[in-house]
Amino acid sequence: PVGGPTVPPRARDRAGEAEAGARARPVAPREPRGPGCLPPPLPPRRPRGGGMAGRPAGAGALLALRALLALRALGAAGHPQCLDFRPPFRPPQPLRFCTQYSAFGCCAAEQDDALARRFAALATRVDAALWAECAGYALDLLCQVSGWRGAAPGSVPRARARRPRRAARIASLPAPLSPQECSPYAAHLYDAEDPATPLRTVPGLCEDYCRDMWQTCRGLFRHLSPDRALHALEGHRAKFCRHLALDDVDYCFPHLLVNQNLNSNLGRVVADAKGCLQLCLEEAANGLRNPVAMVHAYDGTHRFFVAEQVGLVWAYLPDRSRLEKPFLNISRAVLTSPWEGDERGFLGLAFHPSFRHNGKLYVYYSVGVDFHEWIRISEFKVTEDDVNTVDHSSERIILEIEEPASNHNGGQLLFGNDGYLYVFTGDGGMAGDPFGKFGNAQNKSALLGKVLRLDVDRNERGPPYRIPPDNPFVGDPAARPEVYALGVRNMWRCSFDRGDPVSGAGRGRLFCGDVGQNKFEEVDLVERGRNYGWRAREGFECYDRKLCADASLGCRLTRACPSADDVLPIFAYPHKLGKSVTGGYVYRGCEYPNLNGLYIFGDFMSGRLMSLRERPETGQWQYSEVCMGRGQTCAFPGLINSYSPHIISFGEDEAGELYFLSTGQPSAMAARGVVYKVIDPSRRAPPGQCRTQPAPVKVRSRLISFQPKEEFIWRPESTPRPTARAPTKAPRRSRPTAAQPAPTPRPARPTRRPGAPRGGGRRRGRPSTAAPAPPNGAVRLVRPSGLSPGQGRVEVFAGGRWGTVCDDAWDTKAAAVVCRQLGFAHAVRAAKRAEFGEGRALPILLDDVRCAGSERSLLECAHAGVGRHNCGHQEDAGVVCSHVDPDLPRPSPGHARPAGRRPLSVDAREVRGRRTGRRAGAKAVAAVGAC
């Protein structure tokens, strides 16, 4: 009401003056405000015990966060997470109320305006004297995690309706409520990162800050929280603050604002101790037989199509359900075999850019009769009454090329922005391109070892394709007019850059991974009329020295005498990192802004994921390896941090999000293939920015719902380090050398890619270096996605392999051994009967395990012998570990924390030591921030 409590300018508007010791501005009458207006300014805080006059509690904390967010120190061990279980984001517009989170947090303008209205409503409900003393605290708590506001009875926020466990927790609160949050660590402040814990209604507070607030402002909590248990403790300071404390004091407010490990790299892609970018995955499809391609149809339906090497293509709807009937089935015509590493088969698929109107698609596959083999590019059309089924009788052969050997078959089809079809062929196989004087790749009159460009429009009558008039060798009698670029060995997976979504920079660039021979794998930028050097050159070095020195080719193929059509790779790596490159994509999706412009690719043999980022000012490409996130990095529901090691291909969906396809067994007959979506856990796009509206599609086939099978694996967190690495320098043409980034251990080493038949072909022998094996007795936890760290199925490494443990005689002493190995102080319980799933893909290594509890590993305990057991995987053992002693009192449903809390962190102790009677929210935090 008008004439109520008087209020001064808002704390954050005066924060700079408070830091400088300036006096507070005069109190001014508060004007009435309507719904949606910004709240009234904050009142001044009274000085207590030598405190600074006019400074509201928490103002220093908010300033500290601003300062820390500006730091550019690299390497963070925090786990930013919003209350919707997703990463924080940069709001599209600056926030007007919680301005400190305008750069990064969990609030968009809509939530910020709601907080402003709630702050204004609090000012009208709270006693004037209390508000004059405590408005600063209210601002602190509302902007960290806004508390709770009333909602329609029975309602659950739409963003959380997809998570039934979370929805049930919200619905179980004393009144129908809905959470809003702004802090990038809101989930930790609310104890919401673990679905098994009760959901708080007030953020977790540090003890010193809570005591300070309790002294004068405990009555404010009745307006901030409906927690009756909290209200009942108002008269007992110790119990009250214990109720609001967090088990992990690193995340309590306000100490988390000055924790450098949590804030120094906030919002950036995290790198581990070796500089490897830590990303996560989301399973999108499984049960596939060597999935060689994933494409979309450019038709607005947001379906995606996955091709198997055996000759089937499956259609998936946007919800990842698969149609039971194959989209295309030419398995009878496709030439392949069950051999691991057979390069023949269904190799490529591309939809016409006007597929929505003409229903055309193009496929690339191997065919053969007796001992004669060739590759075929064919055109198909979908049936008139079902866009989810191809009319198999519509096949029209566009081009056939005889293959002199069974390997190096190429296989990529792409449509460029110019509307032409690009075809990528291999050099014909065997080793060293032995065909003719210069090999197929250097022979312009041969179609093998080339990039071809064809015009397949308006081909209903006449020839199946025409030659684009600007193809580089049109009119050259010694060249095939289809040739667009030459000198390639076996380009395996290429992609066009969509371009920066804002500036369009990079649009139309053509990236390819070209598989090497004996020493190097390379990534090329393919351009019109260029020669990529094979077989004279491999990577940056000469392969055929005689051909390199040949007078007729010297000025085209050697760095000592370069010409305009000689192009070196943008990146090459030696075989100690991998022996079969799989080209990828430049990320141009909407969901993960940090990845924009990052070219992500992989290696089939080593299972390594890699990335390149161009420095526009120099044209150099900076290399970073991509690793799966450790510790809590991928601890989000639905995310995983491991993959099958044979990386076969990459793909984009219609929205530009990035996927890769890999398998655990590289055979065209083994259904071990999985499609993974690449996820950046450090930052996402603002809510609603990436919303798509798929065009409806009529489905006639039965749908098979998607059931994820991959599991999250807990891996201890390594010490972070800066993400920046030395750029890959452009090679000198006088003496080029391949870039040799330091190797990082990868997933289990593959054998051969779909591409090197037994006894020869794309790869000779096995990789020369293997990832270092874990020590005997090492353990890891495997848990279904959505569960918190510290619990899962126990897997032990013994005798050179991973395996499970049977639950016969399994007890808390054995669990304590496992938990201690993983860095946890306590074992809560020993899980039995495959509580965390069955590890059927692994052998059972230990049974009848009996431990005293002091052993360093399970192998030191009594057991039946490694590999000896009389049980099944339905008895796989697990553990639940904790950093907190389970014998101490546990929190009540109102969130009281155990009495035996972890000691304060160094930063927290420093805050307490510097308090000297000052409020922690304003003075102590500011003191640490100044240090």
ChimeraX attribute file (.defattr): number of C-alpha atoms within 10 A of each C-alpha:
attribute: neighborCount
match mode: 1-to-1
recipient: residues
	/A:1	11
	/A:2	11
	/A:3	9
	/A:4	14
	/A:5	19
	/A:6	21
	/A:7	22
	/A:8	20
	/A:9	17
	/A:10	19
	/A:11	27
	/A:12	24
	/A:13	12
	/A:14	21
	/A:15	20
	/A:16	14
	/A:17	16
	/A:18	21
	/A:19	16
	/A:20	8
	/A:21	13
	/A:22	15
	/A:23	14
	/A:24	19
	/A:25	13
	/A:26	11
	/A:27	14
	/A:28	13
	/A:29	14
	/A:30	17
	/A:31	13
	/A:32	13
	/A:33	14
	/A:34	10
	/A:35	13
	/A:36	13
	/A:37	13
	/A:38	19
	/A:39	23
	/A:40	22
	/A:41	21
	/A:42	27
	/A:43	29
	/A:44	29
	/A:45	22
	/A:46	15
	/A:47	15
	/A:48	11
	/A:49	9
	/A:50	10
	/A:51	17
	/A:52	20
	/A:53	16
	/A:54	21
	/A:55	29
	/A:56	33
	/A:57	29
	/A:58	30
	/A:59	26
	/A:60	30
	/A:61	27
	/A:62	29
	/A:63	22
	/A:64	24
	/A:65	22
	/A:66	17
	/A:67	16
	/A:68	21
	/A:69	23
	/A:70	14
	/A:71	14
	/A:72	12
	/A:73	16
	/A:74	19
	/A:75	25
	/A:76	23
	/A:77	24
	/A:78	23
	/A:79	23
	/A:80	27
	/A:81	28
	/A:82	27
	/A:83	27
	/A:84	24
	/A:85	23
	/A:86	20
	/A:87	25
	/A:88	29
	/A:89	27
	/A:90	21
	/A:91	19
	/A:92	14
	/A:93	10
	/A:94	17
	/A:95	19
	/A:96	14
	/A:97	24
	/A:98	25
	/A:99	14
	/A:100	22
	/A:101	27
	/A:102	22
	/A:103	17
	/A:104	20
	/A:105	28
	/A:106	31
	/A:107	29
	/A:108	23
	/A:109	17
	/A:110	9
	/A:111	19
	/A:112	27
	/A:113	21
	/A:114	19
	/A:115	29
	/A:116	24
	/A:117	21
	/A:118	22
	/A:119	22
	/A:120	21
	/A:121	14
	/A:122	18
	/A:123	25
	/A:124	15
	/A:125	11
	/A:126	18
	/A:127	14
	/A:128	16
	/A:129	11
	/A:130	16
	/A:131	25
	/A:132	21
	/A:133	19
	/A:134	25
	/A:135	28
	/A:136	25
	/A:137	21
	/A:138	25
	/A:139	25
	/A:140	21
	/A:141	21
	/A:142	26
	/A:143	24
	/A:144	27
	/A:145	28
	/A:146	29
	/A:147	26
	/A:148	23
	/A:149	17
	/A:150	11
	/A:151	14
	/A:152	10
	/A:153	10
	/A:154	10
	/A:155	15
	/A:156	19
	/A:157	15
	/A:158	9
	/A:159	12
	/A:160	17
	/A:161	14
	/A:162	11
	/A:163	15
	/A:164	10
	/A:165	13
	/A:166	21
	/A:167	18
	/A:168	12
	/A:169	14
	/A:170	23
	/A:171	17
	/A:172	13
	/A:173	16
	/A:174	10
	/A:175	17
	/A:176	17
	/A:177	23
	/A:178	19
	/A:179	21
	/A:180	25
	/A:181	27
	/A:182	26
	/A:183	28
	/A:184	28
	/A:185	28
	/A:186	29
	/A:187	27
	/A:188	23
	/A:189	29
	/A:190	30
	/A:191	24
	/A:192	20
	/A:193	28
	/A:194	19
	/A:195	17
	/A:196	14
	/A:197	15
	/A:198	20
	/A:199	22
	/A:200	23
	/A:201	23
	/A:202	24
	/A:203	25
	/A:204	30
	/A:205	25
	/A:206	25
	/A:207	24
	/A:208	21
	/A:209	27
	/A:210	25
	/A:211	19
	/A:212	18
	/A:213	21
	/A:214	20
	/A:215	10
	/A:216	12
	/A:217	18
	/A:218	20
	/A:219	17
	/A:220	20
	/A:221	17
	/A:222	14
	/A:223	13
	/A:224	19
	/A:225	16
	/A:226	19
	/A:227	19
	/A:228	11
	/A:229	15
	/A:230	21
	/A:231	15
	/A:232	11
	/A:233	16
	/A:234	17
	/A:235	11
	/A:236	10
	/A:237	16
	/A:238	14
	/A:239	17
	/A:240	22
	/A:241	25
	/A:242	23
	/A:243	23
	/A:244	24
	/A:245	26
	/A:246	27
	/A:247	21
	/A:248	18
	/A:249	21
	/A:250	25
	/A:251	26
	/A:252	24
	/A:253	27
	/A:254	32
	/A:255	26
	/A:256	23
	/A:257	25
	/A:258	29
	/A:259	22
	/A:260	20
	/A:261	17
	/A:262	21
	/A:263	26
	/A:264	21
	/A:265	26
	/A:266	29
	/A:267	23
	/A:268	18
	/A:269	20
	/A:270	27
	/A:271	28
	/A:272	23
	/A:273	15
	/A:274	18
	/A:275	21
	/A:276	28
	/A:277	26
	/A:278	24
	/A:279	22
	/A:280	26
	/A:281	24
	/A:282	20
	/A:283	22
	/A:284	19
	/A:285	21
	/A:286	21
	/A:287	14
	/A:288	24
	/A:289	24
	/A:290	30
	/A:291	33
	/A:292	30
	/A:293	26
	/A:294	25
	/A:295	20
	/A:296	23
	/A:297	22
	/A:298	18
	/A:299	18
	/A:300	16
	/A:301	18
	/A:302	22
	/A:303	24
	/A:304	21
	/A:305	24
	/A:306	23
	/A:307	27
	/A:308	25
	/A:309	31
	/A:310	28
	/A:311	23
	/A:312	20
	/A:313	25
	/A:314	21
	/A:315	24
	/A:316	25
	/A:317	18
	/A:318	14
	/A:319	11
	/A:320	18
	/A:321	18
	/A:322	22
	/A:323	20
	/A:324	15
	/A:325	17
	/A:326	17
	/A:327	21
	/A:328	20
	/A:329	19
	/A:330	13
	/A:331	16
	/A:332	11
	/A:333	15
	/A:334	23
	/A:335	22
	/A:336	25
	/A:337	17
	/A:338	12
	/A:339	17
	/A:340	20
	/A:341	24
	/A:342	25
	/A:343	29
	/A:344	29
	/A:345	27
	/A:346	31
	/A:347	28
	/A:348	25
	/A:349	25
	/A:350	23
	/A:351	24
	/A:352	23
	/A:353	20
	/A:354	15
	/A:355	15
	/A:356	15
	/A:357	9
	/A:358	11
	/A:359	19
	/A:360	19
	/A:361	20
	/A:362	22
	/A:363	23
	/A:364	26
	/A:365	28
	/A:366	27
	/A:367	21
	/A:368	15
	/A:369	8
	/A:370	5
	/A:371	8
	/A:372	12
	/A:373	18
	/A:374	20
	/A:375	25
	/A:376	19
	/A:377	21
	/A:378	19
	/A:379	20
	/A:380	20
	/A:381	21
	/A:382	20
	/A:383	15
	/A:384	10
	/A:385	9
	/A:386	15
	/A:387	17
	/A:388	23
	/A:389	23
	/A:390	22
	/A:391	16
	/A:392	14
	/A:393	9
	/A:394	14
	/A:395	16
	/A:396	15
	/A:397	14
	/A:398	17
	/A:399	14
	/A:400	16
	/A:401	16
	/A:402	16
	/A:403	21
	/A:404	18
	/A:405	17
	/A:406	23
	/A:407	25
	/A:408	29
	/A:409	32
	/A:410	33
	/A:411	30
	/A:412	26
	/A:413	26
	/A:414	23
	/A:415	19
	/A:416	17
	/A:417	14
	/A:418	8
	/A:419	15
	/A:420	20
	/A:421	23
	/A:422	21
	/A:423	23
	/A:424	29
	/A:425	27
	/A:426	28
	/A:427	35
	/A:428	28
	/A:429	26
	/A:430	17
	/A:431	19
	/A:432	17
	/A:433	23
	/A:434	14
	/A:435	16
	/A:436	9
	/A:437	10
	/A:438	16
	/A:439	20
	/A:440	27
	/A:441	31
	/A:442	26
	/A:443	20
	/A:444	22
	/A:445	16
	/A:446	19
	/A:447	26
	/A:448	32
	/A:449	32
	/A:450	30
	/A:451	28
	/A:452	23
	/A:453	27
	/A:454	23
	/A:455	19
	/A:456	20
	/A:457	14
	/A:458	11
	/A:459	12
	/A:460	10
	/A:461	6
	/A:462	8
	/A:463	10
	/A:464	18
	/A:465	18
	/A:466	17
	/A:467	16
	/A:468	17
	/A:469	11
	/A:470	11
	/A:471	18
	/A:472	17
	/A:473	19
	/A:474	16
	/A:475	11
	/A:476	11
	/A:477	10
	/A:478	11
	/A:479	16
	/A:480	17
	/A:481	24
	/A:482	26
	/A:483	27
	/A:484	26
	/A:485	25
	/A:486	29
	/A:487	28
	/A:488	30
	/A:489	32
	/A:490	29
	/A:491	30
	/A:492	26
	/A:493	30
	/A:494	28
	/A:495	24
	/A:496	21
	/A:497	22
	/A:498	21
	/A:499	18
	/A:500	16
	/A:501	14
	/A:502	6
	/A:503	8
	/A:504	11
	/A:505	13
	/A:506	15
	/A:507	14
	/A:508	15
	/A:509	17
	/A:510	19
	/A:511	23
	/A:512	26
	/A:513	28
	/A:514	30
	/A:515	29
	/A:516	28
	/A:517	24
	/A:518	16
	/A:519	17
	/A:520	26
	/A:521	27
	/A:522	25
	/A:523	25
	/A:524	22
	/A:525	19
	/A:526	21
	/A:527	16
	/A:528	16
	/A:529	17
	/A:530	20
	/A:531	24
	/A:532	30
	/A:533	28
	/A:534	31
	/A:535	28
	/A:536	28
	/A:537	22
	/A:538	27
	/A:539	30
	/A:540	27
	/A:541	21
	/A:542	20
	/A:543	19
	/A:544	16
	/A:545	13
	/A:546	11
	/A:547	20
	/A:548	23
	/A:549	15
	/A:550	15
	/A:551	10
	/A:552	10
	/A:553	15
	/A:554	18
	/A:555	18
	/A:556	23
	/A:557	28
	/A:558	25
	/A:559	23
	/A:560	14
	/A:561	13
	/A:562	15
	/A:563	14
	/A:564	10
	/A:565	18
	/A:566	18
	/A:567	21
	/A:568	26
	/A:569	22
	/A:570	22
	/A:571	26
	/A:572	26
	/A:573	22
	/A:574	18
	/A:575	20
	/A:576	17
	/A:577	25
	/A:578	23
	/A:579	29
	/A:580	29
	/A:581	33
	/A:582	32
	/A:583	27
	/A:584	29
	/A:585	28
	/A:586	28
	/A:587	25
	/A:588	23
	/A:589	21
	/A:590	19
	/A:591	22
	/A:592	22
	/A:593	19
	/A:594	17
	/A:595	22
	/A:596	17
	/A:597	22
	/A:598	19
	/A:599	21
	/A:600	25
	/A:601	26
	/A:602	26
	/A:603	26
	/A:604	27
	/A:605	26
	/A:606	30
	/A:607	27
	/A:608	25
	/A:609	24
	/A:610	19
	/A:611	20
	/A:612	22
	/A:613	20
	/A:614	17
	/A:615	12
	/A:616	8
	/A:617	6
	/A:618	10
	/A:619	14
	/A:620	18
	/A:621	20
	/A:622	18
	/A:623	23
	/A:624	26
	/A:625	22
	/A:626	23
	/A:627	24
	/A:628	21
	/A:629	28
	/A:630	20
	/A:631	17
	/A:632	18
	/A:633	24
	/A:634	26
	/A:635	28
	/A:636	23
	/A:637	20
	/A:638	18
	/A:639	23
	/A:640	27
	/A:641	24
	/A:642	20
	/A:643	25
	/A:644	21
	/A:645	25
	/A:646	30
	/A:647	34
	/A:648	29
	/A:649	26
	/A:650	28
	/A:651	27
	/A:652	22
	/A:653	20
	/A:654	21
	/A:655	17
	/A:656	17
	/A:657	18
	/A:658	21
	/A:659	24
	/A:660	29
	/A:661	28
	/A:662	27
	/A:663	27
	/A:664	18
	/A:665	23
	/A:666	30
	/A:667	25
	/A:668	29
	/A:669	18
	/A:670	16
	/A:671	18
	/A:672	19
	/A:673	27
	/A:674	25
	/A:675	27
	/A:676	25
	/A:677	20
	/A:678	20
	/A:679	22
	/A:680	23
	/A:681	28
	/A:682	27
	/A:683	26
	/A:684	21
	/A:685	18
	/A:686	21
	/A:687	17
	/A:688	8
	/A:689	10
	/A:690	14
	/A:691	10
	/A:692	12
	/A:693	9
	/A:694	14
	/A:695	10
	/A:696	9
	/A:697	14
	/A:698	9
	/A:699	13
	/A:700	14
	/A:701	14
	/A:702	11
	/A:703	15
	/A:704	13
	/A:705	14
	/A:706	15
	/A:707	12
	/A:708	15
	/A:709	12
	/A:710	22
	/A:711	19
	/A:712	24
	/A:713	22
	/A:714	26
	/A:715	19
	/A:716	14
	/A:717	14
	/A:718	14
	/A:719	12
	/A:720	21
	/A:721	19
	/A:722	19
	/A:723	20
	/A:724	14
	/A:725	12
	/A:726	10
	/A:727	18
	/A:728	23
	/A:729	16
	/A:730	18
	/A:731	18
	/A:732	11
	/A:733	15
	/A:734	11
	/A:735	11
	/A:736	16
	/A:737	16
	/A:738	22
	/A:739	20
	/A:740	16
	/A:741	17
	/A:742	11
	/A:743	15
	/A:744	15
	/A:745	15
	/A:746	19
	/A:747	17
	/A:748	17
	/A:749	21
	/A:750	22
	/A:751	20
	/A:752	30
	/A:753	28
	/A:754	29
	/A:755	27
	/A:756	25
	/A:757	21
	/A:758	15
	/A:759	8
	/A:760	16
	/A:761	21
	/A:762	28
	/A:763	24
	/A:764	16
	/A:765	12
	/A:766	14
	/A:767	18
	/A:768	10
	/A:769	13
	/A:770	16
	/A:771	13
	/A:772	9
	/A:773	12
	/A:774	14
	/A:775	11
	/A:776	16
	/A:777	18
	/A:778	19
	/A:779	24
	/A:780	22
	/A:781	23
	/A:782	23
	/A:783	24
	/A:784	21
	/A:785	20
	/A:786	20
	/A:787	19
	/A:788	20
	/A:789	21
	/A:790	21
	/A:791	24
	/A:792	26
	/A:793	26
	/A:794	25
	/A:795	26
	/A:796	25
	/A:797	20
	/A:798	20
	/A:799	13
	/A:800	10
	/A:801	13
	/A:802	20
	/A:803	22
	/A:804	28
	/A:805	29
	/A:806	26
	/A:807	24
	/A:808	20
	/A:809	13
	/A:810	22
	/A:811	20
	/A:812	21
	/A:813	19
	/A:814	24
	/A:815	26
	/A:816	27
	/A:817	24
	/A:818	31
	/A:819	27
	/A:820	19
	/A:821	19
	/A:822	18
	/A:823	13
	/A:824	17
	/A:825	15
	/A:826	21
	/A:827	25
	/A:828	21
	/A:829	19
	/A:830	19
	/A:831	23
	/A:832	19
	/A:833	17
	/A:834	20
	/A:835	16
	/A:836	21
	/A:837	19
	/A:838	18
	/A:839	22
	/A:840	13
	/A:841	10
	/A:842	13
	/A:843	16
	/A:844	25
	/A:845	23
	/A:846	28
	/A:847	26
	/A:848	20
	/A:849	22
	/A:850	18
	/A:851	23
	/A:852	13
	/A:853	18
	/A:854	13
	/A:855	17
	/A:856	14
	/A:857	20
	/A:858	26
	/A:859	19
	/A:860	15
	/A:861	18
	/A:862	14
	/A:863	19
	/A:864	15
	/A:865	13
	/A:866	15
	/A:867	15
	/A:868	13
	/A:869	17
	/A:870	11
	/A:871	16
	/A:872	17
	/A:873	20
	/A:874	16
	/A:875	22
	/A:876	29
	/A:877	29
	/A:878	31
	/A:879	27
	/A:880	23
	/A:881	26
	/A:882	19
	/A:883	17
	/A:884	19
	/A:885	17
	/A:886	15
	/A:887	10
	/A:888	12
	/A:889	12
	/A:890	15
	/A:891	18
	/A:892	12
	/A:893	14
	/A:894	16
	/A:895	25
	/A:896	21
	/A:897	22
	/A:898	21
	/A:899	15
	/A:900	14
	/A:901	17
	/A:902	15
	/A:903	12
	/A:904	17
	/A:905	14
	/A:906	11
	/A:907	18
	/A:908	25
	/A:909	14
	/A:910	15
	/A:911	26
	/A:912	19
	/A:913	10
	/A:914	16
	/A:915	20
	/A:916	14
	/A:917	14
	/A:918	21
	/A:919	27
	/A:920	30
	/A:921	29
	/A:922	28
	/A:923	26
	/A:924	28
	/A:925	34
	/A:926	22
	/A:927	17
	/A:928	19
	/A:929	21
	/A:930	11
	/A:931	6
